Amino acid sequence: MNANREKEAASVASSEAAVAAEEFKRVDTSTATKVKEACVKQVKTVAANAARKIAGVAPKYYEITATSFRGDVEQVALLRNKSAYEVDFTYTATHKDGTVNTTNQTCRVSTDFGFVEMRP
């Protein structure tokens, strides 16, 4: 009888985990907008800082001339029970010499919006 209760408890826990995981990935429109704004702000900040001479490194002059997103913003699980938002992100940089580079990366934003990183 104990074995049956353990199996039933495991089944219920598994079902609850599946439902929680499904709900975990949903991101409301307001949050998705904030995530996208954070991604655009990050690449523009990096471009602005690249124009400064820092520690003897010559500045690189470029600006972000286009941005777009592919897919929806999703909340993803990280290590140690942490989570973050991710979205596929494309941006175009136009350099001072006229060179144009388009980059596709995954933008990851912490749920408290404390960090933003671009991942290959």
Secondary structure, 3 states (H helix, E strand, C coil): CHHHHHHHHHHHHHHHHHHHHHHHHCCCHHHHHHHHHHHHHHHHHHHHHHCCCECCECCCCEEEEEEEEEEEEEEEECCCCCEEEEEEEEEEEEECCCCEEEEEEEEEEECCCCCEEEEC
